[in-house]
Amino acid sequence: MLDLTGKNALVTGIANNRSIAWGIAQQLYKAGANIGVTYLPDDKGRFEKKLENLSPLLILVYLFPVMYKMKHKSTLLSSDR
């Protein structure tokens, strides 16, 4: 097993306790890493609450809200092609 004691790891994409990102975070934690996670904030605080419910299973060192604002619609999603 890897020894990640004292190393920092940032895990993104934890949606719930069945997500791949959650499994990765658990394995990194077991290897000794300090875990930081990101989440998309919403008005009701749903994602932050989910992470707070999962956090007793890990010791989260960092909890980062990710601020994202889309300026233009993606041309890849456009049906005008």
Backbone as a ProteinNet text record, in pm:
[ID]
protein_1_A
[PRIMARY]
MLDLTGKNALVTGIANNRSIAWGIAQQLYKAGANIGVTYLPDDKGRFEKKLENLSPLLILVYLFPVMYKMKHKSTLLSSDR
[TERTIARY]
84.2	0	88.2	39.3	111.2	116.1	222.5	231	223.4	109.3	87.8	81	138.4	138.4	198.9	124	171.2	147.8	96.9	67	-75.8	-100.9	-233.9	-294.5	-422.7	-493.6	-623.9	-651.9	-776.9	-863.2	-981.3	-1073.2	-1194.1	-1227.1	-1343.8	-1447.6	-1570	-1674.3	-1739.2	-1729.8	-1799.3	-1946.5	-2028.7	-2172.4	-2244.8	-2198.4	-2258.8	-2163.6	-2207.8	-2119.2	-2103.9	-2163.5	-2146.9	-2063.3	-2017.1	-1941.9	-1797.5	-1740	-1600.5	-1509.4	-1539.5	-1457.6	-1458.3	-1570.4	-1578.3	-1486.1	-1486.2	-1397.7	-1251	-1218.8	-1081.2	-1042	-1131.7	-1103.9	-1078.7	-1157	-1138.5	-1001.7	-961.9	-832.7	-715.9	-727.9	-623.4	-612.3	-726.2	-728.3	-662.6	-696.7	-636.2	-485.5	-437.6	-293.9	-224.9	-302.3	-243.1	-250.6	-314.1	-320.2	-419.7	-389.3	-485.3	-580	-710.8	-808.3	-875.4	-879.1	-956.7	-1057.1	-1175.8	-1278.3	-1338.2	-1393.2	-1463.8	-1611.2	-1693.1	-1835.1	-1890.9	-2001.9	-2070.5	-2175.2	-2159.8	-2257.6	-2390.6	-2498.5	-2629.9	-2701.5	-2813.3	-2885.6	-2931.5	-2963.1	-3013.3	-2902.9	-2779.4	-2667.9	-2670.9	-2736.6	-2752.6	-2620.4	-2529.6	-2404.1	-2312.1	-2311.7	-2230.1	-2280.1	-2412.5	-2468.2	-2430.6	-2433.7	-2393.4	-2250.5	-2162.1	-2021.9	-2003.8	-2079.8	-2071	-2118.5	-2218.6	-2265	-2161.2	-2084.1	-1980.5	-1851.7	-1830.1	-1702.2	-1667.3	-1761.9	-1718.2	-1644.1	-1664.9	-1596.8	-1453.7	-1425.6	-1290.9	-1263.6	-1139.2	-1106.7	-1075.7	-1169.8	-1151.7	-1073	-961.9	-878.4	-926.9	-972.4	-1015.8	-1152	-1239.3	-1369.4	-1387.1	-1376.2	-1375.3	-1502.9	-1575.1	-1682.8	-1620.8	-1673.6	-1623.8	-1723	-1674.3	-1759.9	-1744.5	-1853.5	-1849.8	-1960.3	-1924.5	-2022.9	-1998.5	-2098.9	-2084.4	-2117.2	-2022.6	-2042.5	-2115.3	-2082.9	-2142.1	-2183.7	-2292.1	-2331.6	-2228.7	-2205.1	-2107.8	-2161	-2077.2	-2118.9	-2136.5	-2075.3	-2091.5	-2233.1	-2301.9	-2437.9	-2541.8	-2497.2	-2589.8	-2652.4	-2780.4	-2849	-2851.5	-2776.9	-2775.7	-2684.4	-2613.6	-2518	-2585.7
-118.7	0	124.3	226.9	354.4	418.6	491.4	571.2	717.4	777.4	918	1006.8	962.3	1038.1	1176.7	1279	1415.9	1477.4	1400.4	1452.5	1504.8	1601.8	1658.3	1609.7	1574.7	1529.2	1606.7	1654.5	1724.5	1632.9	1600.6	1510.7	1591.8	1580.9	1650.8	1548.5	1589.9	1505	1407.5	1430.7	1341.6	1380	1292.4	1318.5	1251.9	1133.9	1059	946.9	860.3	754.5	638.4	647.1	544.1	593	717.5	771.4	720.6	714.3	671.7	765.8	894.7	992.8	965	919.9	886.8	769.4	668.2	554.1	594.2	683.5	733.5	808.5	894.1	970.4	875.6	769.3	673.6	605.2	566	497.7	592.8	717.3	815.5	840	846.4	865.5	746.7	626.1	506.4	503.3	565.2	569.5	682	761.6	863.7	1006.4	1029	1163.8	1252.7	1382	1482.7	1505.5	1502.5	1507.8	1644.3	1700.4	1819.9	1783.9	1840	1812.3	1943.1	1937	2052.3	2016	2118.2	2098	2221.6	2204.2	2316	2368.3	2491.3	2543.5	2572.2	2554.8	2592.9	2668.9	2728.6	2811.6	2733.9	2606.6	2525.2	2453.9	2460.4	2396.6	2244.4	2187.3	2041.2	1967.4	2012.2	1940.1	1953.4	2070.4	2088.5	1996.4	1982.8	1893.8	1748.6	1708.4	1571.2	1544.6	1638.9	1620.6	1622.9	1705.9	1708.7	1576.4	1513.8	1383.5	1274.3	1286.4	1188.7	1214.6	1339.6	1376.4	1303.5	1255.4	1178.1	1049.8	1002.5	882.3	910.9	1037.2	1083.1	1206.5	1240	1369.2	1462.2	1550.9	1644.9	1764.3	1788.2	1900.9	2027.4	2012.8	2126.9	2096.9	2195.8	2185.9	2313.1	2301.3	2417	2428.2	2540.1	2562.2	2604.4	2554.9	2590.3	2688.6	2805.9	2907.7	2900	2875.2	2858.1	2942.2	3020.2	3102.2	3087.9	3038.3	3018.1	3149.1	3197	3322.4	3302	3194.2	3167.5	3021.9	2996.3	2857.9	2789.7	2667.4	2590.5	2564.3	2580.1	2550.3	2400.7	2319.9	2175.8	2131.6	2209.8	2176.8	2240.3	2318.4	2389.6	2294.7	2311.6	2230.5	2298.3	2410.1	2484.1	2421.7	2319.3	2258.4	2172.3
0	0	0	-62	-65.5	72.2	98.7	220.3	178.7	201.4	165.5	289	397.2	521.9	498.8	539.5	525.6	388.6	295.4	160.6	158	70.7	54.8	-76	-72	-191.1	-203.9	-323.3	-351	-436.3	-386.4	-456.1	-500.7	-627.5	-682	-727.1	-732.8	-789.4	-694.3	-563.5	-470.2	-469.1	-524.1	-529.6	-412.4	-373.7	-264.4	-223.9	-136	-87.6	-185.9	-303.4	-406.1	-523.8	-519.8	-633.1	-632.4	-750.5	-763.7	-685.5	-691	-618.3	-468.1	-415.3	-273.6	-241.9	-326.6	-308.4	-314.1	-405.5	-415.9	-289.5	-240.9	-118.9	-1.3	9.2	117.9	110.1	-9.7	-24.9	2.8	-41.7	-13.3	137.3	203.3	348.2	419.6	376.8	436.9	416.4	306.7	278.9	355.5	431.5	516.9	466.2	352.3	294.6	369.5	371.6	416	299.1	323.8	215.5	210.2	90.3	61.2	-46.1	-37.1	-137.8	-187.1	-306.5	-361.6	-377.2	-380	-405.3	-473.6	-544.1	-607.6	-510.3	-463.6	-368.1	-436.9	-363.6	-412	-300.4	-332.7	-236.2	-113.4	-131	-20.6	56.4	6.9	75.1	71.1	-31.3	-38.5	-48	-135.8	-155.7	-35.4	23.8	144.2	256	269.5	371.4	344.8	216.7	183.6	226.5	195.4	233.2	384.2	451.6	597.6	656.8	594.7	642.9	618.7	510.8	481.5	559.1	600.5	660.3	789.8	871.4	988.5	950.9	828.1	783.9	741.2	711.4	678.1	761.3	777.3	837.8	722.4	692.6	582.1	632	570.3	608.6	539.3	416.1	336	274.9	274	208.4	127.1	-4.7	-92.3	-174.4	-164.8	-262	-395	-502.4	-634.7	-695.6	-729	-789.4	-940.5	-1008.1	-1152.7	-1213.6	-1313.5	-1382.4	-1532.2	-1602.2	-1745.6	-1817.2	-1897.6	-1969	-2100.8	-2169.3	-2299.7	-2307.8	-2380.7	-2402.7	-2490.7	-2461.8	-2541.2	-2680.4	-2778.4	-2915.7	-2935.7	-2848	-2859.4	-2825.9	-2746.9	-2707	-2798.3	-2890.9	-2978.4	-3081.3	-3106.6	-3206.5	-3343.3	-3357.5	-3481.8	-3586.3	-3553.7	-3646.7	-3747.6
[MASK]
+++++++++++++++++++++++++++++++++++++++++++++++++++++++++++++++++++++++++++++++++

